[in-house]
Amino acid sequence: MSANDIKTAVKEISSLFVDGVWRPGSEQQASEDLNPLTGEVYAFVAQASAQDVKDAIEAAYRAREGWRNKLASEKEAILIKAADVVAARTDELRDVIIEESGSVFGKAMFEISYCVDLLRVAAGLVRQVTGETLPMTMPGQLGMTVRQPLGVIAGIAPFNAPFLLAMKKVAFALAAGNTFVLKPSEYTSVIGLKIASIFEEAGLPAGVLNVIPGPSEMVGEILMSDPRVKMVTFTGSTRVGRLLAAQAGKNLKRLTLEMGGKNPFIILNDADLDYAVDAAAFGIYFHQGQVCMASSRIIVEAGLFDSFCTKFAAKAKSLKTGDPHDPSTIVGPLIRESQCAVINEHVRDAVAKGAKLLCGGKHEGALYAPTVLAEVTPEMKVYGEESFGPITSVIRAADSEDALRIANDTSYGLSSAVMTNDLQKAFDLALRLEAGMVHINNCTVADEPHVPFGGVKSSGVGREGGHASMDEMTELKWITTQLGKRGFPF
């Protein structure tokens, strides 16, 4: 679609943000950005050409020394100002998140409040990019390490938490002294561009942040191959993450990957049943299950299995599905109606192989009813494949050791949870669960700006958040100083 065909009836007409300037794509192309609930065009978004991507990298590269050498107080001030801008623009940002990503009201508000905290945490870390002194064997020698910015970092953000996950990449990269090129999801480009406008209002110098919506394959290829981009941070599917990892290896580029999950929520016989039901419902139905941390495998010890299934199915049926603008709505639309076909196939296959459909299994447009499958077994597709929707598998375990075996029986390893009043057993399982994160007496969905967020196995490489991001996004350098003259053997 040509930019000349853009209609002013849509709510947003968005441009690229390159080197501090809002501009159309150099090839005058724009794409339709759809409202997930209605399927109607929400926005027309300018699409970057290959030249636009290169221009964004060049702008970030030119700006890198100036930003790196900014005083810590200046970087802090901009990040704190950005937090204030986000807070002041809450209503605007909330509406974009709801209409562009299908987030329900409460989830959109959570993203915004999280990002206010995130920017303040990042500001606080500006002065904590520190090294250490090291004792040396050589007489009269002092050793130290320093952390220095990598230079240009690129981020590829997903659609499911488009504001939070893109902002997390940008804020910590800037705090560490890097410049940034952001590629938002093609489904949620407008909120990615709002991040540019936030930092523009906060006084960020031109070129330090560039936002380039565009075709994923083309943009990704350029970001991965350009030697000026020192690191790429990606959140998205495991399939795409594997492709990026192969390219990173070929080009010896630093990479962090936060990918899929098939997250186990273990509930043991001594757990509080009502609390377990509430935690499991939040863990899977938050944002329609379109969360990498979703509690998509609920593993229940045999003594509690039947009563849990009964109460959990009743809870799922009670959740309001519908318009995400309504604050009482719990389950809104999937990002696209086409995802319903994936879930339908998982339900069909599971039932055909002996699973019990306790509720759900149907949809109206992109609104998929909260769905519960019980007695799920390994030969069913839903046992191991991501559904990325409001559907979960309830799996029977003979005891805690069997629950652990089932939990680890997956190629993924992002988040996990254990619900029990036996603290000894809880920590024993936590240490043996093959996951980057374990939550005791909580569900699998949890995140805070300062924690090391990430997974193992096919769920990811590296960590995001707080000091973990600062370590990933800087280069560690060893420096020695010889006091007096060193004696050499020849």
N, C-alpha and C positions, 0 to 999 in steps of 0.2 A: 504494500500500500504506500502510495506517495504521500509525503507530508502535505502536499497541496490538497489532498482529499480529506484532511482532518475537519471534523464537524464540531462546531462550538457547543453543540448540545450536550456533549459529555462533560463530566465534572472536572476532569483534569486533562491538560495538554502539557506534556512534560518534555523537556529538552535534556541533552547531555550536560554534564558539568565538567569542564576541562580547563585547567589552568586558571581557575577563578572566574570563568565565563560560562554563562548559559548559552548553549548553541544547538542548532539542529544537527543531525548527522550529516556528514559531508556528502552522502549519497541521497539525502532527502528522503530516507525511508522511515516509516513509523509502523508500530505494531499495535493491535488491539489488546487492551488489558481488560479482562472480563470480571464482572461481579460474580462470585461463585454461587450466590443464592439465586439470582435472577437470570444469569447467563447473558445479561446485557453488557454493552460496552461501557466500562467505567472510565477509561482513559485511553488516549492515544499517546504512545511513548516513542520518542525518537530512538532509532536504532543506530548503534555505532557501526561504522565500517571498519575495515582493517586499519585504515589510515587514522581514524579517530582513536582506536586503541593505542596505536603507536604514539599519537600525539599526547594521550594521557600519560603513558609511560615516560615520555620525554619531559613533560611538565613536572611530574613527580621527581624525576632524576635531577632536573635543574634546581628544584626547590630543596633537595635533600640537605645540602650543606647549611643553608640558611636556617632551616628548622632544627637541624642537629645542634647548631651553635646558639640557639635561643637560650636565654637564661631559664633556669628551672622555674623561676617565679612567673615568667611570661607564659610558659607552657601550662603551668597550673591555672593561671588566670583564664586562659582560653577554655580549658576543659571545665572549669567551674562555671564559666559563663554559659557554655553549651548546656550544662545541666539545668541552669536557670531558664534557658530558652525552651528546653523540652518541657519543663514544668509549666511555663507560661502558655505553651501551645498545646496543652493536653487535649482539649476538645477537638481541635483540628486533627491531631495525630491519631486520636482514638477513632474518629470517623473514617480516616483513610485505612487504618488497620482492619476495621470491621468490614468495610465495603470491598477492599481489595483482596483480603485474605480469607474472609469468612469467619474471622475470629469473633467469638461472642463478646459481649460488653465487658464482662469481668476479666477475660483473658487479655483483651486489648488494654485495659487499664493496668493490668499487671505488667505488661511489656513496658509501658511508659514509666511506671514507678521504678521498675527494675533499672531502666536506662538512666534515670536521674541518679540512682545510687551508683550505678556502674561508672558514670562519668566522674563522680566525686571520688570513688575508689581509685580510678585511673589518675586523677589529679594528685591524690595522696602518694601514689607510687613514683611520681616524676623524680623525687629526691631519693628514691630507694633503688636506683639502678647502680648497685654497689658491687665492689669486688672484695678482696681480702688480702691480708698480708700473709706471707708464707715463710716458714723457717727454711733456710738454705744450708746445704752441707758445706759449701765453699766459704772459707773464712772471709769476713768483711763484706759479704754479699747480702743485699736485701732483695726479697722477692715480693711481688704483688700481682694481683689480677685486677683487670678493669673490664667493664662491660661497655661495649660501644654499639650504636645502632647499626643494623644491617644495611640500611639505605632505603630502597624502594621495596615495599611489600604489597602484594595483591591479595584481595580477598574475594572469594566466591561464596555468596550467601544463599540460603534456602528460602522457601516460601512459607514455612510453617510458623516460624517466629521471626518474621522478616525485619522487624525493627530491632529487637533484642539481639539477635545473632549477628546481624551486620554491624550494629553499634559496638558489640563486644570486640570484634576484630579491629575496627577503626580506632576505638578509644585507647586500647592498650598499645597498639602500634604507634600512635602519636605520642603517648606518654613515654615510650621507650626512645623517642627521637627519630622515628622513621616517617617517611612519607608514604602515601597510600593510594592504590587504585582499587576501587570497589566495583565488582560486577554483581548487581542484585539479580535475584531470580526473575525470569521472564514473566512469572505470574504476579510478582509483587515489586515491580520496578519503581512505582511511585513512592512507596515508603522509603526505598533506598535513596531516591533523589531528595526526599525530605531531610535525610541526614546531611546531605550537602548543604541544603539551605540553613539548617541549624548551625553548622560550623561557619558558614558564611556570615550569619548574623553574630556569631560569637567572636568574629575577628580573625579567623584562621587565615594565614597568608595564602595567596594564590599558589596553586600547584601542589600544596601539601596534601590535599584530598581531591581526588577526581572520581566521578561516578559515571560509569559507562554501561547502560543497558545495551544488550545486543545479543546476537545469536551465540548460544553457549559454546558450541564446538569451535567456532572461529575465534571468539574472544579467549577461550581457555588455551587454545593452541598458541596464540601469540604470547599470552602471559607466561606460559610454561617455557617457551623457547627463547624469549628475550633475555640476554644475560644481565641487563640492567635491573631486572626484577630478581631480587635475591631470595625471596621466599613467597610461597603461595599458601594461604590458609583457606581450607575448604570445609564447608558443612553441606552434606547432601547424601546421596545414595552410595552404597558400597560399590555398585557397578561403576559409577563415574569416578569414585575415589581410586579404584584400582587402575583405571586408565591414567589418571593424573599421576599416580605413584610411578607408573612405568615411564611417563614422560619426565618426571622429576629425576628418576634414576639415570635416564639417558643424558639429562642436562646437568646433573649434579646440583640440583636446586633444593634448598631446604623446603620442607613441606609439613604441614600439620593437617590431619584428616579427622573429622568428627562425622561418623557415618551412621549406618543403621543399627538397629537393635531388635532383639527378640527377648525382652527383658523378663526374667523370672521373679515372681513375687511369691515367696514361700510362706505359707500359713500353717503353723503347727497346732497340735491338738489343744494346747493350753492357752491359745490366743483368745482375746476378747472378741467374740463372734461379731457383735454389732460394729465394733470399731474396725475390725478387719474388712467387713462389707463396705463401710464408708471409705476406707482408705483405698480399697481395690477399685471402687467406682470412680473415685477421682483419678487414680492412676491410669485408667484406661480411657475414660470418657472426656478428660480434659482436652480441649481443642479437637474433639471428634476423634481422638486417638492418633492424630497426625503429629505425633511427638516421638522423637527418637528414643525417649526414655519410657514410653508407654508400657503399662503393665499388661503386656499382651499374652503372657503365660502365667496363670495363677495356679500354683502348685499347692494343693491342700492335703494335709495328712489325713489318712483314711477316717479317723474318728470324728472329724469335723466336716468331712466332704459333703455329705447329703444335706446337712442343715445349712452349710454355707451356700450351696447351690440354690436352695430354696429362697433364702433371704436375699442373695445377690441378684437373682433373676427379678425378684420383686422390686428391688432398688433400681435396677436398670430400666424396668418398665415405667417407673415413676418419673424419670428424668424428662424434662420438657425439651422437645426438639422443635426448632423453627427459626424465626427471624433473629439474627444475632444482635440487632439493635435493642431488643427487648432484654432488660437486665435479668429477667427471670429465666431466660433461655439457657440451657446447659449445653446442648448439643446443636451446633449450627451446621452449615453445609460443608461438605468436602470441597477441596480446592477446585475440582472439576468433576462433573457427573461421571466421566469415564472411569474414575477410580472405583465406582460402585461395581463395575463388572469384575474387578479383581476380587472384591469381597464376596460377591455372589458366587464366584467359582470356588473360593475357599469354603463357603458354607455348603455348597452342593457336594463337593468332594468329601468333606468331613461327614456329612449326614449319610452319604452313600457307603461310607466305610464304618459306620456304626456310632458316630457321635450323636449326642442329643442336642437339638436346637431348643434352648430354654426360652428364648425370646429374640425378637428382631428378625434379621434375615431378609429385610425388605427396605425399599427406599422410595421416596417421591422426589424426582429430580436429583439434586445433589445432597438431599437430606437423607442420610442413612440411619435407620433406627438403631439404638443401642442393642448390640447383639451378644448373646452368651452361648457358647458351645461347651458342653460338658462331656466328660469321658473321651477327651481327645487323646489320640495315640500317635506314635511316631510315623506311621505310614501315611498320615493325612498331610496334605499340603500346608494347612494352617499351622501345623506343629512347628515347622521350621522356617516358613516363608513369612516375610513382613506383609501384613495386610494394609498397614498405614490407614486405619479407619477405626470406627467405634465398634470393634469386635475383639473379644478375648476368648482364650481357651482355658477351661478349668480342667486341671489334670490331677488325677488321684495318685498320691504317694503312699507307700506302705508305712514309712517312718521317715525320720529326719535324714538318714543317710540316703534313702531312696529319693527324697526330695532334692538333695544336693546333686545326686547323679542326673536327675532329669534337668535340673537348672543348668548344669554344665554341658548338657547334650545339645549344643548349638554352636554354629560357627561364629556367632556374635558374642560380644562381651562388654556392653556399655554400662547399663545400670542394673541393679538388683535390689531386692528387699527381703527381709526376714521378720516375721511377726511371731513373737514368742515371749513369755514371761520368764523363761529360763535364760539368764544372762550368760551362763557358761556355754550353753548350746548356741546362743546367738553369735557370740564372738568366734566360736569354733567354725561355724558355717561361714561367717563373714570373711575369715582368713582363707577359706578354701573355695569360695565362690570365684569363678573365673570371670571377673568383671572389673571395670575401672572404678566403679562406685558401688558401695553397699550401704543401704539405709535400714537400720534396725528399728522395728516398730513404727515404720512409716511406709509409704508406697515408693515406687521406683522413680517418681517424678519429683525432682528437687534440683535447684540450682541457685547459686548466689554469686555475686560478681567477683569475690575474692578467692573462690575455691578452685582447685585444679580439676577442671571438668574434662572428661574424656574416657575412652574405652580401650579395650584390648582385643586381640584376635581380629575379626573382620569389622569391628566397630570403630577402629581408629588407630591413629599414630599421633603421639604428642598430647599436650594438654592446653586448655584455654582457661584464662581467668587469673587475676591477681598476679602474684610473683611468677606463677607458671608461664603466663603469657610473656612477662618481661624477660624471662630466661630464654624462651623460644625465639623471641624477636630481637635478641641482641647477640653479639659475637663476644665470646670470652677470650681475652688476650692476657698472656703472661708477660710481665716486665720485670727485669732485674736491674739492680744498680750495684756496681762494685765500688766499695769504699776503699780507697788506696789501690795498690797494684796487686793484681792476682799473680800468683806464682804458676808458671806454665812448665810442663815436663820437658819441653824442648823449644 
